Amino acid sequence: MSHRPTPRDESAPGTIAELAGRIESLNRQAVAGYTPVVEDILRSGSRDVAHIERTLDGLLDFCGYPPIVELYRSLCRHYWAIDPEATARYVEYYREVWDSEEKADVEGAW
């Protein structure tokens, strides 16, 4: 039985390089979109828990990208003064998704 090649889905990336380029583009878009949101929360001293948590939830999806990690950490530092327990959960969410076991044991990064 011979295997016939299947037609390529034109919407799918053709190479790993193309996929990496798309991911990089999405990461840059996330930085552009989230930077003013985080800066506004920090500048205004916002205590709007729902807004802060929605922002952290959105940022978490992109925390494989160092500029987003910095935004996430900044917002966690701000949120700590408002709700330390919830902030600790967000730090743990980050560690579960993005940190290796070795890094999760390191204290003081936050």
N, CA, C and O atoms as a DFTB+ gen file, in Angstrom:
440 C
 N C O
     1  1       0.845      -1.172       0.000
     2  2       0.000       0.000       0.000
     3  2       0.895       1.241       0.000
     4  3       1.721       1.402       0.898
     5  1       0.748       2.081      -0.951
     6  2       1.563       3.287      -1.012
     7  2       0.804       4.444      -0.365
     8  3      -0.426       4.495      -0.367
     9  1       1.565       5.344       0.173
    10  2       0.977       6.531       0.792
    11  2       1.050       7.672      -0.191
    12  3       2.124       8.022      -0.682
    13  1      -0.076       8.237      -0.470
    14  2      -0.111       9.406      -1.339
    15  2       0.011      10.654      -0.485
    16  3      -0.589      10.731       0.587
    17  1       0.760      11.608      -0.933
    18  2       0.857      12.843      -0.149
    19  2      -0.497      13.533      -0.088
    20  3      -1.254      13.533      -1.059
    21  1      -0.784      14.107       1.040
    22  2      -2.046      14.846       1.195
    23  2      -1.813      16.281       0.775
    24  3      -0.717      16.815       0.948
    25  1      -2.837      16.907       0.226
    26  2      -2.674      18.309      -0.175
    27  2      -2.390      19.174       1.051
    28  3      -2.935      18.946       2.131
    29  1      -1.549      20.141       0.867
    30  2      -1.187      21.036       1.960
    31  2      -2.286      22.048       2.212
    32  3      -2.823      22.641       1.277
    33  1      -2.612      22.238       3.458
    34  2      -3.572      23.267       3.863
    35  2      -2.907      24.623       3.659
    36  3      -1.899      24.918       4.301
    37  1      -3.444      25.431       2.796
    38  2      -2.822      26.709       2.457
    39  2      -2.804      27.678       3.635
    40  3      -1.986      28.598       3.650
    41  1      -3.693      27.497       4.636
    42  2      -3.694      28.403       5.777
    43  2      -2.662      27.999       6.816
    44  3      -2.358      28.789       7.710
    45  1      -2.117      26.798       6.725
    46  2      -1.116      26.327       7.683
    47  2       0.265      26.836       7.293
    48  3       0.572      26.985       6.110
    49  1       1.091      27.100       8.294
    50  2       2.451      27.547       7.964
    51  2       3.211      26.427       7.271
    52  3       3.035      25.250       7.588
    53  1       4.042      26.799       6.340
    54  2       4.770      25.801       5.565
    55  2       6.053      25.338       6.213
    56  3       6.524      24.235       5.937
    57  1       6.626      26.162       7.069
    58  2       7.900      25.799       7.664
    59  2       7.906      26.193       9.131
    60  3       7.077      26.975       9.596
    61  1       8.859      25.631       9.831
    62  2       9.022      26.006      11.230
    63  2       9.384      27.482      11.328
    64  3       8.943      28.169      12.249
    65  1      10.174      27.966      10.399
    66  2      10.563      29.377      10.403
    67  2       9.343      30.280      10.253
    68  3       9.253      31.319      10.907
    69  1       8.409      29.889       9.397
    70  2       7.184      30.678       9.238
    71  2       6.374      30.674      10.525
    72  3       5.858      31.710      10.945
    73  1       6.265      29.521      11.141
    74  2       5.534      29.419      12.400
    75  2       6.205      30.269      13.475
    76  3       5.525      30.989      14.206
    77  1       7.515      30.193      13.576
    78  2       8.251      30.998      14.552
    79  2       8.028      32.488      14.295
    80  3       7.891      33.273      15.233
    81  1       7.992      32.866      13.031
    82  2       7.737      34.262      12.684
    83  2       6.353      34.714      13.102
    84  3       6.174      35.846      13.551
    85  1       5.384      33.847      12.960
    86  2       4.020      34.172      13.389
    87  2       3.930      34.309      14.898
    88  3       3.262      35.203      15.417
    89  1       4.612      33.411      15.592
    90  2       4.613      33.479      17.057
    91  2       5.282      34.774      17.513
    92  3       4.777      35.453      18.407
    93  1       6.407      35.113      16.906
    94  2       7.103      36.358      17.245
    95  2       6.192      37.559      17.003
    96  3       6.148      38.485      17.814
    97  1       5.472      37.541      15.895
    98  2       4.558      38.629      15.583
    99  2       3.438      38.738      16.620
   100  3       3.093      39.838      17.052
   101  1       2.879      37.608      17.012
   102  2       1.833      37.612      18.046
   103  2       2.381      38.131      19.371
   104  3       1.715      38.897      20.068
   105  1       3.588      37.714      19.713
   106  2       4.199      38.193      20.951
   107  2       4.389      39.703      20.924
   108  3       4.110      40.382      21.913
   109  1       4.856      40.226      19.814
   110  2       5.045      41.680      19.690
   111  2       3.712      42.421      19.751
   112  3       3.624      43.498      20.341
   113  1       2.683      41.848      19.145
   114  2       1.353      42.448      19.222
   115  2       0.851      42.453      20.666
   116  3       0.229      43.418      21.111
   117  1       1.128      41.366      21.395
   118  2       0.717      41.291      22.790
   119  2       1.416      42.373      23.616
   120  3       0.786      43.020      24.452
   121  1       2.705      42.567      23.385
   122  2       3.435      43.623      24.095
   123  2       2.824      44.983      23.772
   124  3       2.588      45.794      24.667
   125  1       2.572      45.223      22.504
   126  2       1.997      46.507      22.097
   127  2       0.616      46.725      22.699
   128  3       0.267      47.845      23.071
   129  1      -0.158      45.674      22.794
   130  2      -1.509      45.807      23.342
   131  2      -1.559      45.885      24.855
   132  3      -2.340      46.651      25.419
   133  1      -0.724      45.089      25.516
   134  2      -0.787      45.029      26.974
   135  2       0.040      46.094      27.686
   136  3      -0.283      46.452      28.818
   137  1       1.087      46.607      27.065
   138  2       1.920      47.608      27.732
   139  2       1.113      48.814      28.202
   140  3       1.234      49.196      29.366
   141  1       0.292      49.431      27.347
   142  2      -0.457      50.590      27.843
   143  2      -1.485      50.220      28.913
   144  3      -1.775      51.027      29.797
   145  1      -2.030      49.023      28.842
   146  2      -3.007      48.589      29.847
   147  2      -2.322      48.460      31.205
   148  3      -2.816      48.977      32.207
   149  1      -1.186      47.769      31.233
   150  2      -0.456      47.584      32.493
   151  2       0.045      48.933      32.999
   152  3      -0.084      49.235      34.186
   153  1       0.609      49.736      32.124
   154  2       1.104      51.049      32.551
   155  2      -0.004      51.902      33.146
   156  3       0.222      52.614      34.124
   157  1      -1.196      51.840      32.569
   158  2      -2.326      52.604      33.095
   159  2      -2.732      52.108      34.485
   160  3      -3.008      52.909      35.378
   161  1      -2.767      50.798      34.659
   162  2      -3.103      50.235      35.974
   163  2      -2.087      50.698      37.009
   164  3      -2.458      51.124      38.103
   165  1      -0.811      50.616      36.663
   166  2       0.235      51.000      37.601
   167  2       0.233      52.504      37.872
   168  3       0.335      52.931      39.022
   169  1       0.118      53.292      36.827
   170  2       0.147      54.756      36.953
   171  2      -1.021      55.258      37.794
   172  3      -0.864      56.147      38.630
   173  1      -2.199      54.671      37.558
   174  2      -3.395      55.134      38.263
   175  2      -3.533      54.524      39.655
   176  3      -4.340      54.981      40.465
   177  1      -2.735      53.486      39.926
   178  2      -2.875      52.796      41.206
   179  2      -4.185      52.028      41.292
   180  3      -4.728      51.830      42.379
   181  1      -4.684      51.602      40.148
   182  2      -5.973      50.919      40.079
   183  2      -6.062      49.772      41.076
   184  3      -5.114      49.009      41.263
   185  1      -7.223      49.671      41.707
   186  2      -7.516      48.579      42.622
   187  2      -8.677      47.742      42.072
   188  3      -9.305      46.980      42.807
   189  1      -8.949      47.889      40.791
   190  2     -10.026      47.144      40.121
   191  2      -9.568      45.697      39.925
   192  3      -8.896      45.363      38.949
   193  1      -9.951      44.856      40.879
   194  2      -9.497      43.469      40.901
   195  2      -9.879      42.728      39.619
   196  3      -9.064      41.991      39.064
   197  1     -11.089      42.915      39.154
   198  2     -11.533      42.211      37.945
   199  2     -10.668      42.609      36.745
   200  3     -10.272      41.751      35.956
   201  1     -10.376      43.888      36.607
   202  2      -9.553      44.368      35.490
   203  2      -8.120      43.839      35.610
   204  3      -7.532      43.394      34.625
   205  1      -7.574      43.892      36.809
   206  2      -6.210      43.398      37.022
   207  2      -6.142      41.913      36.705
   208  3      -5.221      41.472      36.016
   209  1      -7.097      41.136      37.193
   210  2      -7.062      39.694      36.955
   211  2      -7.292      39.345      35.488
   212  3      -6.667      38.416      34.974
   213  1      -8.165      40.063      34.812
   214  2      -8.339      39.821      33.369
   215  2      -7.032      40.092      32.631
   216  3      -6.655      39.357      31.719
   217  1      -6.358      41.144      33.034
   218  2      -5.085      41.495      32.401
   219  2      -4.034      40.421      32.679
   220  3      -3.321      40.001      31.767
   221  1      -3.937      39.979      33.919
   222  2      -2.995      38.907      34.248
   223  2      -3.325      37.631      33.483
   224  3      -2.424      36.952      32.991
   225  1      -4.603      37.304      33.380
   226  2      -5.014      36.112      32.621
   227  2      -4.555      36.213      31.174
   228  3      -4.034      35.247      30.616
   229  1      -4.745      37.369      30.571
   230  2      -4.326      37.555      29.182
   231  2      -2.814      37.504      29.018
   232  3      -2.302      36.894      28.080
   233  1      -2.105      38.149      29.938
   234  2      -0.649      38.150      29.877
   235  2      -0.083      36.743      30.015
   236  3       0.905      36.400      29.366
   237  1      -0.704      35.933      30.855
   238  2      -0.178      34.598      31.116
   239  2      -0.016      33.783      29.834
   240  3       0.903      32.972      29.721
   241  1      -0.901      33.998      28.883
   242  2      -0.818      33.261      27.618
   243  2       0.476      33.555      26.850
   244  3       0.903      32.750      26.023
   245  1       1.089      34.691      27.117
   246  2       2.260      35.127      26.352
   247  2       3.547      35.156      27.181
   248  3       4.551      35.715      26.740
   249  1       3.526      34.567      28.362
   250  2       4.689      34.650      29.267
   251  2       5.899      33.835      28.826
   252  3       6.868      33.723      29.577
   253  1       5.862      33.273      27.647
   254  2       7.064      32.666      27.085
   255  2       7.948      33.716      26.440
   256  3       9.034      33.409      25.948
   257  1       7.483      34.954      26.443
   258  2       8.180      36.066      25.790
   259  2       8.641      37.045      26.875
   260  3       7.803      37.619      27.570
   261  1       9.947      37.248      27.035
   262  2      10.464      38.032      28.161
   263  2       9.830      39.411      28.392
   264  3       9.596      39.755      29.551
   265  1       9.538      40.217      27.371
   266  2       8.899      41.503      27.670
   267  2       7.517      41.344      28.333
   268  3       7.119      42.174      29.150
   269  1       6.807      40.291      27.981
   270  2       5.509      40.043      28.618
   271  2       5.716      39.592      30.060
   272  3       4.949      39.974      30.944
   273  1       6.741      38.785      30.303
   274  2       7.035      38.344      31.677
   275  2       7.272      39.569      32.560
   276  3       6.814      39.609      33.701
   277  1       7.980      40.558      32.040
   278  2       8.229      41.770      32.830
   279  2       6.926      42.506      33.137
   280  3       6.747      43.008      34.246
   281  1       6.025      42.575      32.174
   282  2       4.719      43.197      32.429
   283  2       3.954      42.407      33.487
   284  3       3.367      42.988      34.400
   285  1       3.962      41.089      33.362
   286  2       3.270      40.211      34.304
   287  2       3.825      40.403      35.715
   288  3       3.062      40.526      36.673
   289  1       5.133      40.428      35.840
   290  2       5.762      40.612      37.156
   291  2       5.432      41.979      37.740
   292  3       5.143      42.096      38.931
   293  1       5.473      43.000      36.915
   294  2       5.144      44.347      37.399
   295  2       3.719      44.402      37.919
   296  3       3.444      44.995      38.962
   297  1       2.828      43.781      37.184
   298  2       1.434      43.799      37.605
   299  2       1.221      42.941      38.853
   300  3       0.404      43.287      39.707
   301  1       1.939      41.840      38.966
   302  2       1.864      41.025      40.186
   303  2       2.368      41.812      41.390
   304  3       1.772      41.741      42.465
   305  1       3.448      42.555      41.227
   306  2       3.969      43.368      42.340
   307  2       2.928      44.382      42.787
   308  3       2.745      44.605      43.983
   309  1       2.257      44.987      41.841
   310  2       1.200      45.950      42.151
   311  2       0.035      45.254      42.864
   312  3      -0.484      45.751      43.863
   313  1      -0.355      44.117      42.341
   314  2      -1.517      43.394      42.874
   315  2      -1.245      42.859      44.277
   316  3      -2.181      42.689      45.059
   317  1       0.011      42.594      44.608
   318  2       0.372      42.060      45.921
   319  2      -0.171      42.943      47.048
   320  3      -0.653      42.432      48.059
   321  1      -0.093      44.259      46.876
   322  2      -0.572      45.189      47.900
   323  2      -2.095      45.159      48.039
   324  3      -2.640      45.584      49.057
   325  1      -2.765      44.662      47.025
   326  2      -4.227      44.614      47.020
   327  2      -4.730      43.277      47.539
   328  3      -5.624      43.229      48.383
   329  1      -4.155      42.193      47.032
   330  2      -4.604      40.848      47.413
   331  2      -3.436      39.871      47.313
   332  3      -3.224      39.259      46.267
   333  1      -2.671      39.724      48.412
   334  2      -1.497      38.849      48.366
   335  2      -1.833      37.389      48.038
   336  3      -1.067      36.729      47.335
   337  1      -2.948      36.883      48.527
   338  2      -3.310      35.488      48.245
   339  2      -3.583      35.266      46.769
   340  3      -3.107      34.292      46.186
   341  1      -4.338      36.155      46.169
   342  2      -4.635      36.029      44.739
   343  2      -3.358      36.187      43.924
   344  3      -3.149      35.478      42.940
   345  1      -2.506      37.119      44.338
   346  2      -1.247      37.318      43.626
   347  2      -0.385      36.063      43.696
   348  3       0.226      35.670      42.702
   349  1      -0.336      35.440      44.862
   350  2       0.442      34.200      45.006
   351  2      -0.080      33.131      44.061
   352  3       0.701      32.349      43.517
   353  1      -1.398      33.088      43.860
   354  2      -1.962      32.129      42.898
   355  2      -1.491      32.445      41.481
   356  3      -1.176      31.533      40.716
   357  1      -1.441      33.719      41.128
   358  2      -0.976      34.093      39.787
   359  2       0.501      33.775      39.591
   360  3       0.911      33.388      38.496
   361  1       1.295      33.931      40.631
   362  2       2.703      33.539      40.534
   363  2       2.779      32.027      40.334
   364  3       3.577      31.540      39.534
   365  1       1.952      31.295      41.058
   366  2       1.938      29.836      40.919
   367  2       1.454      29.423      39.527
   368  3       2.001      28.490      38.939
   369  1       0.439      30.103      38.995
   370  2      -0.029      29.806      37.628
   371  2       1.129      29.967      36.646
   372  3       1.353      29.119      35.783
   373  1       1.862      31.078      36.797
   374  2       3.013      31.317      35.920
   375  2       3.997      30.153      36.017
   376  3       4.439      29.613      35.003
   377  1       4.325      29.783      37.227
   378  2       5.308      28.717      37.426
   379  2       4.820      27.395      36.849
   380  3       5.600      26.650      36.255
   381  1       3.545      27.102      37.018
   382  2       3.001      25.847      36.485
   383  2       3.099      25.786      34.969
   384  3       3.399      24.736      34.402
   385  1       2.846      26.905      34.320
   386  2       2.802      26.933      32.861
   387  2       4.181      27.154      32.245
   388  3       4.518      26.509      31.253
   389  1       4.984      28.054      32.815
   390  2       6.169      28.522      32.123
   391  2       7.496      28.154      32.758
   392  3       8.510      28.121      32.060
   393  1       7.531      27.879      34.042
   394  2       8.812      27.608      34.696
   395  2       9.121      26.125      34.716
   396  3       8.228      25.284      34.819
   397  1      10.392      25.828      34.616
   398  2      10.837      24.454      34.832
   399  2      10.847      24.201      36.328
   400  3      10.746      25.144      37.114
   401  1      10.966      22.957      36.732
   402  2      10.993      22.616      38.150
   403  2      12.148      23.303      38.867
   404  3      11.998      23.743      40.007
   405  1      13.291      23.396      38.211
   406  2      14.443      24.022      38.836
   407  2      14.178      25.499      39.120
   408  3      14.508      26.000      40.195
   409  1      13.588      26.183      38.163
   410  2      13.336      27.603      38.335
   411  2      12.252      27.861      39.364
   412  3      12.296      28.880      40.054
   413  1      11.278      26.967      39.487
   414  2      10.184      27.168      40.431
   415  2      10.670      27.199      41.869
   416  3      10.001      27.765      42.734
   417  1      11.817      26.603      42.136
   418  2      12.357      26.586      43.495
   419  2      13.141      27.860      43.844
   420  3      13.456      28.094      45.011
   421  1      13.448      28.660      42.857
   422  2      14.221      29.861      43.087
   423  2      13.308      30.933      43.681
   424  3      12.268      31.265      43.113
   425  1      13.711      31.457      44.814
   426  2      12.932      32.512      45.454
   427  2      13.514      33.873      45.093
   428  3      14.675      33.973      44.696
   429  1      12.718      34.900      45.231
   430  2      13.192      36.249      45.026
   431  2      13.059      36.761      43.610
   432  3      13.338      37.935      43.365
   433  1      12.647      35.938      42.672
   434  2      12.501      36.400      41.297
   435  2      11.326      37.349      41.163
   436  3      11.263      38.149      40.230
   437  1      10.406      37.255      42.092
   438  2       9.211      38.100      42.030
   439  2       9.370      39.264      42.970
   440  3       8.475      40.102      43.072
